[in-house]
């Protein structure tokens, strides 16, 4: 028997097929998402839900047609963002992604929605969090006609596959929307109402890896957050720090106790385990921005408009003296707690004014941002981990970045065995949901 895991990422869509007996990935594939919708607003980051589904369903059907022993389908997706659904379970909006910045716009008496939630309701929510996005839309009259609820894009895929009319959201996804009580594992309905949101819009929440329904007779598991899915798909030992670098990046540590740490998110993994997560908004996007910088110059100089990563790698190999690097703060898109923060570059001198110093400086800055977040966890929990595992192509394909992470965290680094960690983790959740995988086989 086999299970399928689907990961709806920000820029890519990934699939993993797992053998139920060996728990080995026997097949995987990744395709481009190509679903962003261009608008006149630079702060608006939305994707076309129909495009996303139209790209997923042919691949899923092909996989199912290739195997006659699929026992379950698991789903994970980019967290925080929301899709509005009507009473028939159909999308009536685009996907407002986690990168959407409307929650930080100072359009309400000089204050943003995130600031209003903090100052008036006592709730911290970052831009891109579903309820911050929804509250902005409520106040601006932008909630689509016919909308009855909302959910993540992963939840919506599950609805379409199983023909559900209402969303059922796992606690890992619900918490990512904001205004969610992590201790009680439910939305803060009173505070939601106090903020001016109709609580009837809130989706139903489950603590379990529940079965939503079936697709072509195959059980479909409730969607889980991509951070949690990556953790399950990578980590086998509790004494582990997981660094995941995609478009954004996170450092994650598991705990069996509920704990609150300033600047660190406590995210539910199961009904009795949590992830302490430090999230960097930019992550791999910082290195991608640097690549675009070099590509723009190269193109203007008459070179072909092609990716510059290989050239950057060659330049980086010329950088031998660590003291010669630039000091780069890679908070180019702000931070979770301060969306208006900006990055910075210091330490530039005539004798180190070289592209390699800039490239190395950005990688160092990415590692430093993650380490600072881990250090907050380490200090508050008074526990030091001994194992460092990294996942995500931004690490996997960059040996220099791997070495930098090892040096900064003072731990040997292991790269996650499965390249599509989140999709693999989703396939394991499908096994849990259908009772084919005991929890003791995972770090739960």
N, C-alpha and C positions, 0 to 999 in steps of 0.2 A: 504493500500500500504506500501511497505517496500523498503529500500535502503541498498546497501551493501558497506561497506568500507573495503579496503585492504591496509595493511601496510607492506611494504617490509623493514624489519629492517636489521640490520647488522648480527644478529645471529638468529632471529626468523621471522616468517611470521604470521601475525595476521589478523583476519577477524571479522567484527562486522556487525550485521544486526539490522537496526534501524527502528522502527515503525514511519512512516511519520507523523502520527497525534499526538502522545504523545512525540515523539523524544526520546523515551526510547530504550535502547539496549535490544533486546529480545533474542539475541543469540550471542555468541562469541566463538572463538576458536583460539588457537595459536599452531603452529607447529615449529619444528626446521628447520632452513634454510639449514644447512649441505652443504654449497656450496663453502666454501673456497678452493682454489687451492693451494697446497703446491708447492713452488718453491725453488730453491737454493739460492734465494736472500731474506735476512731477512727483507729488506725494502719494498719488494713487497707484497701488500695486494690486491689480486684479487679474484673474485668469478666467478663461472660458471653460465652464464646466462641461459643456457639450464636447468640446475638443478633447478634453482630458478623457472622458468616457469613450469617445470614438477611437482613441488610440489604445486604450486598455482592452476593450472588449474583443477585438480581433485576435490579439495575442493570447488572451485568456481562453478563448474558444479553440484556438490552435493547440494550446497545451492540453486541454481536456480531450480533444479529439485524438491526441497522440498517445494518451494513456487511458486505460480502461479501469484503473484502480485508484483514482483520486478520492481520498477520504475526507478532505476538508480544504477550505479556502480561508486564509487569514489575510487581513488587510491592515496596513499602517499608512500614515500620511503625515505630511507637514502639519505641525500643530498650530494652535492659536486662531487660525483663520476660520471664516464661516461662510456657509452657503445658505441662503434662505430657501425654504421649501414651502409648498402650499399644502392644503389639506389632503391632496391626492398623493403626496410624496414626491412631487416633481420640483425641480429647481426653478425658482423665479428670479434668480440673480446670478451674477458671476461669483466666483470664489474671491472673497476679500482676503488676501493672503496675510501671513504673519508679517510681511514687510510693509504693509499698508500703513501710512503715517497719519491718517486723518485724526487719530486719537491725540496727536501732539500739536494740532493746529490751534493757535490761541484765538479762536473765533467767538468766544463766549465771554464778553466783557474783558477781553485780554487774557482769558484763561483757556487752557485746553481741556478736553474731556478727561484726560489722565490726571490733570491737576485738580479738576473739580471732584473727581472720585476720591482723590487723596485728601483734599482739604475739607470737603463737605460730608463725605460718606465714610471716610476712614479706611478706604480700600486702595491698595497699590495695584495698579494695572499698567502694563506697558503698551505703547502703541502697537497695533496689530493684534492685540488680544480681542477675541470675538465680541465680548460684551462692551468693550470700549468702542469698537467699531460700530456695534449696534446702537449704542447710546448716541454717538455722533449722528448716525443716520436718522434716529428718532427725532433728535432736535432740529435736524435740517430738513425733515420731511422726505427723506430719501429711502425709507423702507419700502420695498416694492409692493405694489398692489397685489393682494392675494396671498401674501406671506403669512404663514401660520406658525412657523418655528424656524430654527436654524440648527446647523450641525457642521462638523468638519467635512472636508472633501472625502475623507476615508469613510466616514459614516454615510455620506450620500451614495458612494459607490455600493456600500452594503445594502442600502435601501433599494437601489435600482436592481441589483442582482436578485434580491429576495422579494421584490415587489411590496415592500413595507410602505405604509402610508405615513408613519410617524418615525422619527429617528430614535434609536436607542444608543446612548453614548456611554462608552467605558469611562471610568473615573479618570484615567490618564488623559483622555481627550477633553473631558469636561473641565478638569482643573486648568487646562491650558487656555480656556476661554476667559478666565478671570472670574472674580466674585464667587469663588468656590471655597467652601470650608474644608480644608484638607484633613482636619481632625475628624469631623463628622461625615466627611465624604459626600457632601451634598451642596447644592447651590445655596447661597445666602439670600433666600427669597425675600426677606424683609428689606435687606439693604438694596437688593435689585429693585424692589418697588420704590424705596426711598429715592433712588437715583432717577426715577421717572420711567422705568422699564416695566412693561406688562409681564409679570412672571409666567403667564400662560405661554409665552414664547419659548421658555426654557425647555430643552429636550429632556426626555426621560433618561435617568442615569442608572447604570449597573456597576456593581463592584466586581463582578465575575467576568471571566472570559466566556461570555454567553454566546449561544448560537442564535443568530438573527432569523434564520430561515434557510431555505435551500435554493441553489441555482443548478438547474439540470440534475436535480436529485442529490447534489453535493452540499453538505452543511457549510454555511458561511459564518465565520466568527465575527463578533463585534470588532470594530476597528480600535487599535490602540495607538498611542502617540509614538512618533518615530524615534524619539529619544529613548523611551522605554523599550521599544522593539529592538533598537540597536544594542541596548544593554543586554537584553535576553539573547540576542544573536551573537554576542561576542564574549561575554564574561561568564566564567564558570566557577570563580572563586570570589567570596565576599571581600577578601583582602586586596581589592583591585581598584585602581583609579582608571576610569575609561575616559579617554580623550577622543571626541568625534569631531572631525572637521569637514564640513560640507560648505554650503553657501554661508551658513552661520557656523558656530562651533560651540561645543559644550564640554565641560569636565563634570563627570558624574561619579558619585560614590553611593553605594547602597547602605541603608541603615534599617534596623528593625524598630527604631524608636522615632516617634514624631519629635522633630526639633526645628526651631526657627533660628535662622542665621541671617543677619542683615546682608543684603545684596545677593543672597543665595536663595534659590527656589527649592521648596520642599515639594516634590512631585510624587503622587501616589503611583506605585507600581502594581501592587495588589492591595487587598483590604487590610494587610498587616505588614507590608514592606513599603519603603519609600526610597526615592532617589534624591540625594542632595545635589543640586545642579547649579553650576555657575555657567551662565550663557553669555557668550560674546556675540554681539549683533553682527559684526562683519565676518569674522571667521575667515574661511577660504575666499570670501568675496574681496578681502583686502589684497590678497595675492593676485586675484583676477583683475582688480582695478589697476594694479601695477603693470600687469601684462598689457592691458588696454592702453596705458600710458606709453609704453614702448612701441606698441603696434601703431598708435597714432603718429608718433614721430617717424617711425620707419616708413609708413605709407606716405607721409608728407615729403620724405626725402627721396621718394621714387621707388621704394622697395615694394614687393607684392604685399597685399593686405592679407597676411597669414599670421597664425598664432606665433607668438614669440617665446613660448615656454622653453623650447630647446636652446634658443640663443641665451635666454636668462640662465639656464643651467650651465652653459659653457662659461658665461661671465662669472657665475658664482664659484666655479672651480678655480678662478684666478684669485679669489679672496682667501688669503692665508692667515693674515694677522687679525685676530679677533678685536683688538683695540682700534682697528681702522674702520669699523662699521659705524653707520649712522644710528642714532638712537631714535627709533620710530615708535610712536604711540599709535597703535592701529585702531583706535576708536573712531574710524572714519564715518561711521553711521550712528554715532552716539553709543550710549550704553542702555541697559535695561532700566536702570534707575535714573539716568539723565539723558534723555533722547537728544537734547540739544548740545551735548558734548561733541567735541571735534578731536581729530587726531593732531599729531605734531611731529616735527622732525628737528632734532638738535644734533650737535656734535659734528657738524660739517666743517671741514677745513680744506685748504687748498690741496694738501697732500693726500686726502682721502676722497676727493671729489671724483668718484668713479661709480659707474652703474652697479658694480658688484657690491659696493658698500651699502647702496640703497636697497638692493635686493635682499642681502643678508639682514639688513636692519628691519625690513618688513617681516621677515620670517621670525627674527628674534622678538619683534613686537607682538606677533601673533602668539608665540609661546609664552611670553611674559604675561599677557592678558589672561591666558588660561591658568598659568601657575598662580597668579595673584588670587584668582577665584578659588583654586584648590587650597591655597594657604589659609583662606578664611574658614574653609570646612575643617581643615586639619587642626587649626587653633581652637575652634569652638568645640569640636567633638573630642579633642585631646587624643585623637587616634591618628597614627601615621600608617599609611598603606605601604606595601612593599612591592606591589606589582603594578606596572603601567602598561596598559593596552591601548592602542590607537586604532581607529577605524576611519573610513572615509578616504576617497581618492586623493584629497589634498595632502594627506600624509603618505598614503601608500605609494604614490608616484613621485615622491620628493625625498630622496635619501638625506639631503642636507637638513631638511626640516625634521626628520626622524632624529638625527644626531643632536639637533638643537633642543628638542623636547627631552631627550635623555639627559643632557647636561643640565637643563633648567630644573627638571623634576628630581634629579639625583637618583634615578632609578633606571634599570635596564628596560628597554622598550620592546614590546612584542606587538607585531601587526596582527590584527584580527584575521583569523583563518579564512573567513568567508568574505568575499569582496562586497556582496550586497547584504550587509549585516542586518539592516532593518527589514528587508524582505524575508530573510532567513528567520529573524525573530518573529515575524508575523506568521510564518508557516508553523513555528513551534506553538504559537498561541492557538492556532487551529487544532493542533494535536491536544492541547490542554482542554480546549472547549469541548472536544468530542471524547474526552476521557481516555485518550490513547497515550498520554504522556504524564506520568506522575510528577507533581511539583518538585519532589526531591531530586529529580534529574536536572533541575535548574537552580540557580542561586536564589531561591525563594524561601 
